[in-house]
Amino acid sequence: VTQAERNESLALWGGTLLTLLICIGIGIAINRLIVRPLGRVMTFVEHIGEGDLTGTLGEGGHNEIGRLKRTLNAMVAGLADLARTNRTATSDLNAAAAEIRASAQEQAASVEEQFAAVQETAATVDEITHSGAQITKRAGEVIATAQATAQTSRQGLRAVADTARAMDAIREQAEAVAGNIVTLSEKTQTIGDIIETVNDISERTHLLALNAAIEAAAAGESGRSFAVVASEMKLLADQAKAATLQV
């Protein structure tokens, strides 16, 4: 009986030591496979939120963290391309607007000169009314030319207004990009909350491992409380796996 009790005590202590080793291994694996990679991802996303689109994440494996890194790299590349395209389009539009504005000013000056010429012609017509219908016809042609020039000037002004509306549309697109960056920052905060949950689960796992050791030492004939603690540890492991899938 003494030998059996001794063997049972050795078995309980051996099981307790094995459980502690398993718990330590689980904690190290969670820290290496989940907490550290997610910490690097959070730092990278914070840089994106600050406007830095030059960095990239290292290539990960084929797990969820690796796919998240590849997705973030692709997203940053797309944002950088969009920013370059917006800058190029804005520069081109500014140049075109400047050219249209200069052309409109030239046309307005030309219209004023032509209207002045028309007025001078009308005065001349008043003075030389006796010259006949030929001078009247010529004055009508000059007036028609001035009206056509004025119409061209109005079209130029409408083109300037259209360009201004296009620039407003580009500004709205830029504001939409800023809104997407804000949304990305909010998702970054959510990822941080999930990481905190995983860390909390890891701490609870260590605590349950300690409780399991205490219960195993205090167990009598069957050690049922140790089995309950082991079941709770398995439940926490499932929660850690679900949190990893959510990340």
C-alpha positions in Angstrom: 0.0 0.0 0.0 2.9 2.4 0.8 4.5 1.6 -2.5 1.2 2.2 -4.3 0.7 5.6 -2.5 4.3 6.5 -3.4 3.7 5.6 -7.0 0.4 7.6 -7.1 2.2 10.6 -5.6 5.0 10.4 -8.2 2.4 10.1 -11.0 0.6 13.2 -9.7 3.8 15.2 -9.5 4.9 14.0 -12.9 1.5 15.0 -14.4 1.8 18.4 -12.7 5.3 19.0 -14.1 4.2 17.9 -17.6 1.2 20.3 -17.4 3.4 23.1 -16.4 5.8 22.4 -19.3 2.8 22.3 -21.8 1.5 25.6 -20.4 4.9 27.2 -20.8 5.2 25.9 -24.3 1.7 27.2 -25.2 2.6 30.7 -23.8 5.9 30.8 -25.7 4.1 29.7 -28.9 1.3 32.3 -28.5 3.9 35.0 -27.9 6.1 34.0 -30.9 3.3 33.2 -33.4 0.7 35.8 -32.5 1.7 38.6 -30.1 5.1 39.6 -31.7 3.8 39.5 -35.3 0.7 41.5 -34.4 2.9 44.0 -32.5 4.9 44.6 -35.7 1.6 44.8 -37.7 0.3 47.4 -35.3 3.4 49.5 -35.6 3.2 49.4 -39.4 -0.5 50.4 -39.4 0.3 53.3 -37.0 2.9 54.5 -39.5 0.3 54.3 -42.2 -2.2 56.3 -40.0 0.5 59.0 -39.7 0.8 59.3 -43.5 4.0 57.2 -44.0 3.3 55.0 -47.1 7.0 54.1 -47.7 7.3 51.1 -45.4 6.5 47.4 -46.0 6.0 44.4 -43.8 8.2 41.3 -44.2 6.7 38.3 -46.0 5.0 36.0 -43.5 4.0 32.4 -43.8 0.8 30.9 -45.1 -1.2 31.5 -41.9 -3.5 34.4 -41.1 -0.7 36.7 -40.0 1.1 36.1 -43.2 -2.0 36.8 -45.3 -2.6 40.0 -43.2 0.9 41.2 -43.9 0.5 40.6 -47.7 -2.9 42.3 -47.7 -1.5 45.4 -45.8 1.5 45.6 -48.2 -0.9 45.5 -51.2 -3.1 48.2 -49.6 -0.2 50.5 -48.9 1.1 50.1 -52.4 -2.4 50.9 -53.8 -2.6 54.0 -51.5 0.8 55.2 -52.6 -0.2 54.8 -56.3 -3.4 56.6 -55.7 -1.6 59.5 -53.9 0.9 59.8 -56.8 -1.9 59.7 -59.3 -3.8 62.5 -57.4 -0.7 64.7 -57.2 -0.1 64.2 -61.0 -3.7 64.9 -61.9 -3.8 68.0 -59.6 -0.6 69.4 -61.2 -2.0 68.8 -64.7 -5.3 70.5 -63.8 -3.6 73.5 -62.3 -1.5 73.9 -65.4 -4.5 73.6 -67.6 -6.5 76.0 -65.5 -3.6 78.6 -65.7 -3.5 78.2 -69.5 -7.3 78.6 -69.8 -7.3 81.6 -67.5 -4.6 83.3 -69.5 -6.4 82.6 -72.7 -9.7 84.0 -71.3 -7.9 87.1 -70.2 -6.4 87.6 -73.7 -9.8 87.0 -75.2 -11.4 89.5 -72.9 -8.8 92.1 -73.7 -9.4 91.4 -77.4 -13.2 91.8 -76.9 -12.7 95.2 -75.3 -10.5 96.3 -78.1 -13.0 95.2 -80.6 -15.9 96.9 -78.8 -13.9 100.1 -78.8 -13.3 99.7 -82.5 -17.0 99.1 -83.0 -17.7 102.3 -81.1 -15.2 104.2 -83.2 -16.7 102.8 -86.3 -20.2 103.8 -85.2 -19.0 107.3 -84.6 -17.4 107.4 -88.0 -20.6 106.1 -89.5 -22.5 109.0 -87.8 -19.9 111.4 -89.2 -20.0 110.0 -92.8 -23.6 108.9 -93.1 -23.6 110.3 -96.6 -21.0 107.6 -97.7 -23.9 105.2 -98.2 -24.8 101.6 -97.6 -21.3 100.1 -98.1 -20.0 101.6 -94.9 -23.1 100.5 -93.0 -22.6 96.9 -94.2 -19.0 97.0 -93.1 -20.0 98.2 -89.7 -22.5 95.4 -89.4 -19.8 92.8 -90.2 -17.5 94.3 -87.5 -20.4 94.1 -85.0 -21.0 90.4 -85.9 -17.3 89.7 -85.4 -17.4 91.3 -82.0 -20.4 89.3 -80.9 -18.7 86.1 -82.1 -15.7 87.0 -80.1 -17.8 87.7 -77.0 -19.5 84.3 -77.4 -16.0 82.7 -77.6 -15.0 84.5 -74.4 -18.2 83.3 -72.6 -17.3 79.7 -73.7 -13.8 80.1 -72.2 -15.3 81.3 -68.9 -17.6 78.2 -68.9 -14.5 76.0 -69.5 -12.8 77.6 -66.5 -15.9 76.9 -64.4 -15.9 73.3 -65.5 -12.2 73.0 -64.6 -13.0 74.4 -61.1 -15.8 71.8 -60.7 -13.3 69.0 -61.7 -10.8 70.3 -59.1 -13.6 70.2 -56.5 -14.3 66.6 -57.5 -10.6 65.7 -57.0 -10.7 67.4 -53.6 -13.7 65.3 -52.6 -11.8 62.1 -53.7 -8.9 63.2 -51.6 -11.2 63.6 -48.6 -12.7 60.1 -49.3 -9.1 58.7 -49.1 -8.6 60.5 -45.8 -11.8 58.9 -44.6 -10.5 55.5 -45.6 -7.3 56.1 -43.6 -9.4 57.1 -40.6 -11.4 53.8 -41.0 -8.1 51.9 -41.2 -7.0 53.6 -37.9 -10.2 52.4 -36.2 -9.6 48.8 -37.5 -6.1 49.1 -36.0 -7.6 50.0 -32.6 -9.8 46.9 -33.0 -6.7 44.7 -33.7 -5.1 46.1 -30.5 -8.2 45.1 -28.5 -8.0 41.6 -29.9 -4.3 41.4 -29.0 -5.1 42.5 -25.4 -7.7 39.7 -25.3 -5.0 37.1 -26.4 -2.6 38.4 -23.8 -5.3 38.2 -21.1 -6.0 34.6 -22.2 -2.3 33.8 -21.9 -2.2 35.2 -18.4 -5.3 33.3 -17.3 -3.7 30.1 -18.8 -0.6 30.6 -16.6 -2.9 31.2 -13.6 -4.9 28.1 -14.3 -1.7 26.1 -14.6 -0.7 27.2 -11.2 -4.1 26.4 -9.8 -3.9 23.0 -11.4 -0.7 22.3 -9.7 -2.1 23.3 -6.3 -5.3 21.2 -6.9 -3.3 18.2 -8.0 -1.1 18.4 -4.9 -4.2 18.7 -2.7 -6.2 16.0 -4.6 -7.1 12.9 -2.8 -7.9 9.6 -4.5 -9.1 10.7 -7.9 -7.9 14.2 -8.6 -11.2 15.3 -10.2 -10.5 19.0 -9.5 -7.4 18.7 -11.7 -9.5 17.3 -14.5 -11.8 20.3 -14.2 -8.9 22.7 -14.4 -7.5 20.8 -17.4 -10.9 21.1 -19.1 -11.0 24.9 -18.3 -7.5 25.2 -19.8 -8.7 23.5 -23.0 -11.6 26.0 -23.2 -9.2 28.9 -22.9 -7.1 27.4 -25.6 -10.2 27.3 -27.9 -10.9 30.9 -27.0 -7.3 31.8 -28.0 -7.8 30.0 -31.3 -11.1 31.9 -32.0 -9.4 35.2 -31.2 -6.6 34.4 -33.6 -9.1 33.6 -36.3 -10.8 36.9 -35.7 -7.5 38.8 -36.1 
